Amino acid sequence: MVEYEVEEFVTTFGQIDARTIFVSFVIIALTVILTKIVAFLLTKLSEMSWKYRLHLKTIIPLSKVLIYSISVYYILASVFALSLNQLVLLSGLIGAAIGFGLRNLFEDIAAGVIIVMEKTYQVGDRIEMGKYYGEVKDIGLRATRFITPNDDLVSAPNNLIFTECVASGNSGNSEMMASLDIYIENDSEIDLAMKILREAVVTSRFVYISPTRPVTILLNDYPFYKGLKARSYVNDLRDEFVFRSDITRRTWNEFYKRGIKPPKVHIMNYEENN
């Protein structure tokens, strides 16, 4: 029975003509165009609805997997007219191909499906993968693309989720924690400094505060200076760096008015190195 299926499988592919190949390429091209159109429309729609922006962007990779799966099945079942047994046999051949040099490609595809299904991270998330950090713009079948704070487009193979730790700063939520460190002189008035920093955070137009998203001000004691850390949530993750800049600027403006200064140790080190 197996030998018969193999012979029939070889015969089927042996009878492939130019028309079949042309139709297959046309379907593949239309599939690529369709996925780009769907991704474009969903992206535009998500930007029009701030509340559901990340939820709509989550549909983009799911739609890609669905469209590609339907396209491949249609080509194999209708264009090449393969039977169920032949499809199973083809799956076995693909498995053999993985062992003969295409392993990384299929690992990327498998990882892409896992990322989409398990929501390891989603389109719109701020993630840290390896030494890179940025906002996920696209989750493809082979690679994930994200934009770094320096506006660099990074394309990372999906199979990195099997070997690298991936950290998501917001996990599908529009708000995200943004911590900020400020260092002051040892003899500064600590209570006043913490009060000023908290006031700068809670009055920022970018902050998001709720019972589960509080503002926390921490104090760290170092040998030559004091360190203040503000932990709070930004209302929209895309304002992360604007939020930090806003807090830093307004905090130091008030610090200088109240006589709170940065630690001298940095100035001394700079002078010694120059």
MOUR-V804728 format. One record per helix or strand. SS is the DSSP state (a for helix, b for strand). FROM is the first residue (numbers start at 0). TO is the last residue. If there is no record, write none. Layout:
# MOUR-V804728
SS|FROM|TO  SS|FROM|TO
This chain:
# MOUR-V804728
a|1|13  a|17|47  a|52|78  a|83|117  b|125|128  b|131|138  b|142|147  b|152|156  a|157|161  b|165|167  b|175|183  a|189|201  b|206|207  b|209|209  b|212|212  b|215|220  b|225|233  a|236|256  a|263|272
